């Protein structure tokens, strides 16, 4: 698996994932908030399956 998620994308995914999980754990939103695990895991891995399927990447380009 080649990383296809850049730094800013990873930070945003982690923040959104943690916010959804925290809101669910505190009872602010329903059980659907556990979907926040998905962006959190993709942020930790640095790889997103839909990005890979579509050939998309937010990683910075390497200089040759």
C-alpha positions, 0 to 999 in steps of 0.5 A: 500500500503506497500512501495516498493521503497528504499531511493536511488530509490526514490531520483533518481526517483524524480531527473529524474522526475523533470529534465524531467518536467523542460526540457519540461517546458523550451521547451528543449524537446517535450511534451513527457517530461511530463511523468516525472510526473510518476516517481515523483509521485511514488517517493513521494508515495514510492510505484511503481505499477510494483514493487508490481505486480512483487513482487520486492522491493528496501527497506532496509530489517528490522532486526528482 
